[in-house]
């Protein structure tokens, strides 16, 4: 699994002009799934996201986690995180999972985050043409891959 995490002061997602998910202060999480992903990837990545210390403390130092700030999460499915641009100029998405597997992993990921946060996680609509709006706070943007634990 791969995610792009953006610390936001607000974020929302629309599908066909209707808001499907909206948060104030928290994290916008763009999620990509590949066929080799397992429950262990969901568990590791969810815990990493919840505990990632990228929110400012009273001294203005990024030292607080999402849990400590009582922030929210908006999760958006994003198969393009597995784009390969190795050949030519048109990205290949062969590493991205097909919907039958990816939807299941996406839903399990949201359920795990909801359980860890003890509150609902907002989301878009898997596979839909979504319009995402955000105000990136900082800006702070972090890329994490559960197969490359750096």
C-alpha positions, -999 to +999 in steps of 0.1 A: +000+000+000+011+035-007-002+067+007+003+104+002-006+122+034-013+159+035-017+178+067-047+201+061-067+228+077-097+216+057-104+191+029-134+178+010-144+155-019-173+159-043-188+134-067-211+147-093-213+180-075-223+165-041-200+166-011-192+130-001-166+137+026-154+167+044-130+174+073-115+204+091-080+201+107-065+167+101-051+145+073-060+140+037-049+104+028-046+094-008-045+055-009-031+032-035-035-006-033-015-033-051-022-071-053+005-081-028-011-060+000-023-079+031-039-071+064-004-065+078+000-036+054-032-021+066-023-025+102+012-011+099+002+018+077-029+027+098-008+028+130+019+048+112-006+074+100-024+078+134+009+082+153+029+102+127+041+133+146+035+160+120+013+185+139+028+214+158+031+215+196+029+246+217+065+255+206+056+253+169+076+220+165+061+191+146+058+168+176+022+159+179+002+131+163-033+131+148-046+114+179-031+141+201-047+168+181-081+151+178-078+156+140-099+140+113-091+119+083-104+120+047-094+089+027-094+090-011-087+060-033-059+068-058-047+040-081-023+064-098+000+061-068+012+030-086+020+047-119+051+036-136+067+062-159+097+041-169+088+037-205+075+065-227+053+094-216+020+076-208+021+061-173+013+024-168-009+014-139-004-024-141+008-026-105-024-010-092-050-036-080-082-042-099-113-030-081-124-064-069-094-066-046-087-029-041-122-020-028-120-047-001-086-034+010-098+002+008-128-006+031-107-025+055-082+004+057-110+028+065-124+005+091-090+002+108-085+039+109-120+044+123-112+019+150-079+036+159-094+071+159-126+061+177-146+082+153-157+079+117-133+084+089-145+105+059-140+092+024-147+096-013-164+070-036-141+043-048-136+045-086-156+076-090-145+108-108-138+128-077-130+165-072-108+169-041-103+203-025-078+210+003-059+236+021-025+220+028-012+232+061+025+240+061+026+226+034+032+192+049+031+163+025+045+128+033+047+097+011+047+062+028+049+028+012+042-002+034+067-023+014+095+003+018+094+012+055+117+042+055 
